[in-house]
Each structure stands twice: as C-alpha cells, then as structure tokens.
C-alpha cells in the first residue's frame, strides 16, 4: 500500500483544478456555459468553441470576470475547423489538460417522417465529431498528461443513451442512438488511450435548463419532474460537480465510465398517467 499523507485527502487537494487548461465544445450556452464557468471559477484556463462568432462573443462577455477564457468560432464536424481550434490552443497554452466534448444536436419526428438528413446531422455532431476531435487532440493531451495526473476526455452523453425517453412525446431516434453510441465509444477510447495517460469518461445528464430543453420545459415540465425520483430538474452546480470530480485528482483512477446525473430518471420505469 502506498504511503498516503493525511493532507492528500483534503478536499482542497483532491478536487483542485488550478493550473489546468480545458476546451469545452458547445461552450457558449446551456451545459457548456455552466461547465466553462465552473472550471474558470476553479482556476482552469478555458477555451470555448461554438459555431457562431456572435455566440462566442456573448459567452466571453458572460465569462470574462471568472478567469482566463478564450473563444474560437469552430464547427467541430469540419476537419479544417478542428485544426484551427487545436492550433489556437497549442499557440496559447502548448498543451491541453481537459477536453469536454459537449457540442450536440437533436431532431424529433415520427418514425415514418424522420428524414435521413436529420438522422445523419445528429449522428455527425453527437458522435462522429466527438471521435474526430478527440483523435485530433491526442497529441496536445499527451503533452499535459502524466501517470499520476492523466489528461482527461469527458464526453457529454445523455440519460437518453441509457433509457428510451418517454416525456418529450416526439421520438428522437438519432439522438438516443448517437448518445448510446457515444457511451460505448467512450469505453473503447478509454481502453485505447490509457497507455498514453489519458482517461476517457462520459457524463449522462438528465434535464437541465438549456436551449435544447426550452420546448419540453414549456410544455412538459411537470411530467419531467414526475418522471424523476427526486421530482426536479438538475441544477448547474450538479453538472459542474461531476466534471470537477472527473477532471481532478479525485477522479484520476476513474476511466471508461458512464455516470448518469439525472436524479434517477434513467432507472425510473413504469406507466405514467399522462402516457394514456
């Protein structure tokens, strides 16, 4: 057994993120913005990526008082934009400690009306781009990695990749398939990248406030709360907390996991009155 010093178990040491660098895709709004703010407030230098420059500018205005933050307008489904993004990070920091693959999309339609282009778009953003950006970022992640403090890839999956959602009323075939695929990709990459001292984990959020949830919250918030054992939606600190764990020394030995942060919704089964 290793000789552990008592102060190694202090929360301030276990969960310290000071001095790390992070890239958060889809970082201009919703969960991405929450995570970026949480990292900044804990001493991480953060780069956010979003497709539209105006969204980047708005996010920078919100985040600038929390720490060192930069934004790059980039579409991570495009090779040239990924190269631009990673080159900017290398120029600014020389290495990357944490990659949070958060950019995502959804599409809802009945089975007989679900378009091929909609399915392809969602899978391209939610799954293909995560693989491509993670692959392309490995050299930068390796520069920040060590055996005792690995570099981290944190993929933002979904509870809908664990169960079949029943609340939104409109089927989301591409979304659920892409998130389930992302969870398994996480495990495959965790095995592959461990030798390079890079861990790969996924977080599977439930319902949090974001642009993607505006419609269902407006129409079905009570049903969403009824479907959750804790009877509520998630709060920003609850997504920041799990990311802080995975990115800190406390999470250094956690690898290849999919962690639901959904109040138990993904294990809450059974018929609901509003399903009749």
C-alpha positions in Angstrom: 0.0 0.0 0.0 1.3 3.5 -0.8 2.3 5.9 1.9 -0.5 8.5 1.8 0.0 11.8 3.6 -3.1 12.9 5.5 -3.3 16.2 3.6 -3.7 14.3 0.4 -7.2 13.5 1.5 -8.3 17.1 2.0 -11.0 18.2 -0.4 -9.0 21.2 -1.5 -6.2 18.9 -2.7 -8.4 16.1 -4.1 -10.5 18.4 -6.2 -8.0 21.1 -7.2 -8.1 22.1 -10.8 -5.8 25.0 -10.6 -3.4 25.5 -13.5 -5.2 23.1 -15.9 -6.3 24.0 -19.4 -9.6 23.0 -20.9 -11.5 23.0 -24.1 -15.3 23.0 -23.9 -17.1 22.5 -27.2 -20.6 23.9 -27.4 -19.4 26.2 -24.6 -21.4 29.3 -25.5 -24.7 28.2 -23.9 -26.5 25.6 -21.8 -24.4 22.9 -20.1 -21.3 24.0 -21.9 -21.5 27.5 -20.5 -22.2 26.1 -17.0 -19.2 23.9 -17.2 -17.0 26.6 -18.6 -17.9 28.9 -15.7 -17.4 26.2 -13.1 -13.9 25.4 -14.5 -12.9 29.1 -14.6 -14.0 29.6 -11.0 -11.7 26.8 -10.0 -8.5 28.2 -11.7 -8.7 26.5 -15.1 -7.8 28.3 -18.3 -10.7 27.7 -20.6 -11.2 27.8 -24.4 -14.8 27.6 -25.5 -15.8 26.6 -29.1 -19.1 27.4 -30.8 -20.0 27.5 -34.5 -21.1 31.2 -34.5 -18.9 34.1 -33.7 -21.7 36.1 -32.1 -22.4 33.3 -29.7 -18.7 33.1 -28.8 -18.7 36.9 -28.2 -21.8 36.7 -25.9 -20.3 33.9 -23.9 -17.0 35.7 -23.5 -18.9 38.7 -22.1 -20.6 36.5 -19.5 -17.4 34.5 -18.6 -14.6 37.0 -18.7 -14.9 38.0 -15.0 -14.4 34.5 -13.8 -10.9 33.8 -15.2 -8.8 33.4 -18.3 -11.2 32.4 -21.1 -10.8 32.4 -24.9 -13.3 31.6 -27.6 -12.8 30.1 -31.1 -15.6 30.0 -33.6 -15.4 26.5 -35.0 -17.6 23.7 -36.4 -16.1 20.6 -34.9 -17.7 18.4 -37.7 -15.2 20.1 -40.1 -11.6 19.0 -40.3 -10.3 22.5 -41.1 -12.1 24.0 -38.1 -10.8 21.3 -35.8 -7.3 22.1 -37.0 -7.9 25.8 -36.4 -9.2 25.2 -33.0 -6.4 22.9 -31.8 -3.8 25.1 -33.3 -5.1 28.1 -31.4 -4.9 26.1 -28.2 -1.4 24.9 -28.9 -0.3 28.5 -29.6 -1.9 29.9 -26.4 -1.1 27.1 -24.0 1.1 24.5 -25.6 -0.9 21.6 -24.1 -4.4 20.6 -23.2 -5.4 19.1 -19.8 -9.1 18.6 -20.3 -11.3 18.1 -23.4 -15.0 18.3 -22.8 -17.0 17.1 -25.9 -20.3 18.9 -25.2 -21.4 20.2 -28.6 -24.6 18.4 -29.6 -27.9 18.4 -31.6 -31.3 16.8 -31.5 -34.1 16.1 -34.0 -37.6 14.9 -33.3 -40.1 13.4 -35.7 -42.3 10.4 -36.0 -40.6 7.3 -37.4 -42.4 7.4 -40.8 -41.4 11.1 -41.2 -37.9 11.1 -39.8 -35.6 12.4 -42.6 -32.3 10.8 -43.5 -30.6 14.2 -43.4 -31.8 14.8 -39.9 -30.6 11.5 -38.7 -27.2 12.0 -40.3 -26.8 15.5 -38.9 -27.4 14.5 -35.4 -25.1 11.5 -35.5 -22.4 13.6 -37.2 -22.4 16.2 -34.4 -23.1 14.0 -31.4 -20.9 11.0 -32.3 -18.6 11.4 -35.4 -17.3 14.8 -34.4 -16.5 13.6 -30.9 -14.4 10.8 -32.2 -12.6 13.1 -34.7 -11.9 15.9 -32.3 -10.7 13.5 -29.6 -8.4 11.7 -32.0 -7.0 15.0 -33.3 -6.5 16.4 -29.8 -4.4 13.4 -28.5 -1.0 15.0 -29.2 -2.0 18.1 -27.1 -3.5 15.9 -24.4 -0.4 13.8 -24.2 1.7 16.9 -23.5 -0.3 17.6 -20.4 -0.6 14.0 -19.2 1.3 12.1 -16.6 0.8 8.8 -14.8 -0.3 10.4 -11.6 -2.4 13.1 -13.3 -3.7 11.9 -16.6 -5.2 14.2 -19.2 -9.0 13.9 -19.4 -11.5 13.5 -22.1 -15.1 14.0 -20.8 -17.9 13.2 -23.2 -21.3 14.6 -22.5 -23.7 11.8 -23.3 -27.3 11.7 -22.1 -29.6 9.7 -19.9 -31.4 9.1 -23.2 -28.5 6.9 -24.3 -29.3 4.7 -21.3 -33.1 4.5 -21.5 -35.7 5.3 -24.0 -37.2 8.7 -23.2 -41.0 9.0 -22.7 -41.6 12.6 -21.7 -40.9 14.6 -24.9 -43.7 13.0 -26.8 -41.8 13.2 -30.1 -39.4 10.3 -30.9 -35.7 11.3 -31.1 -34.3 8.2 -32.8 -31.0 9.8 -33.9 -30.3 11.5 -30.6 -30.8 8.4 -28.5 -28.8 6.2 -30.9 -25.9 8.8 -31.1 -25.7 9.1 -27.3 -25.8 5.3 -26.7 -23.0 5.1 -29.3 -21.1 7.9 -27.6 -21.2 6.0 -24.3 -19.7 2.9 -25.9 -17.2 4.9 -27.9 -16.1 6.4 -24.5 -15.3 2.9 -23.2 -13.4 1.9 -26.4 -11.3 5.0 -26.3 -10.7 4.6 -22.6 -9.0 1.3 -23.3 -7.0 2.7 -26.2 -5.8 5.9 -24.6 -4.9 4.6 -21.1 -1.4 3.8 -22.2 -0.9 7.5 -23.1 -2.1 8.5 -19.7 -5.4 9.9 -21.0 -8.6 8.9 -19.3 -12.0 8.9 -21.1 -15.3 9.1 -19.3 -18.8 10.1 -20.1 -21.4 12.1 -18.2 -25.1 11.2 -19.0 -27.1 14.3 -17.9 -30.8 14.3 -17.3 -32.8 17.5 -17.7 -31.0 20.8 -17.1 -32.0 24.2 -18.4 -30.6 24.8 -21.9 -31.7 25.8 -25.3 -32.3 22.2 -26.2 -34.8 21.8 -23.3 -36.7 25.1 -23.7 -39.6 23.5 -25.6 -40.1 20.4 -23.4 -39.9 22.6 -20.2 -42.5 24.9 -21.6 -44.9 22.1 -22.3 -44.0 19.1 -20.1 -42.1 20.3 -17.1 -44.5 18.8 -14.6 -44.3 15.4 -16.4 -40.5 15.7 -16.4 -40.5 16.3 -12.6 -43.0 13.4 -12.1 -40.7 11.1 -14.0 -37.7 11.8 -11.8 -37.4 10.1 -8.4 -36.1 13.4 -7.0 -39.0 15.3 -8.5 -37.0 18.1 -10.1 -34.6 19.0 -12.9 -30.8 19.4 -12.4 -29.0 22.5 -11.1 -25.8 23.9 -12.6 -23.6 23.0 -9.7 -24.6 19.4 -10.2 -23.1 19.1 -13.6 -20.1 21.2 -12.6 -19.5 19.0 -9.6 -19.3 15.7 -11.6 -17.0 17.4 -14.2 -14.8 18.7 -11.4 -14.5 15.2 -9.9 -13.6 13.6 -13.3 -11.0 16.4 -14.0 -9.4 16.4 -10.6 -7.0 14.1 -8.8 -10.1 12.6 -7.1 -11.1 11.2 -10.5 -7.6 10.2 -11.8 -8.3 6.4 -11.5 -11.8 6.6 -13.0 -11.7 5.5 -16.6 -14.2 4.2 -19.1 -17.3 5.1 -17.1 -20.7 6.5 -18.0 -22.1 8.4 -15.0 -25.8 9.4 -15.0 -26.6 12.8 -13.5 -30.3 12.6 -13.8 -31.9 12.3 -10.4 -32.5 8.6 -11.1 -34.8 9.3 -14.2 -33.0 6.7 -16.3 -33.9 3.9 -13.8 -37.4 5.2 -13.2 -39.7 2.9 -15.1 -43.4 2.2 -15.3 -46.6 3.6 -16.8 -47.5 7.2 -16.2 -51.0 8.6 -16.2 -50.0 11.1 -18.9 -49.0 8.3 -21.2 -52.6 7.2 -21.7 
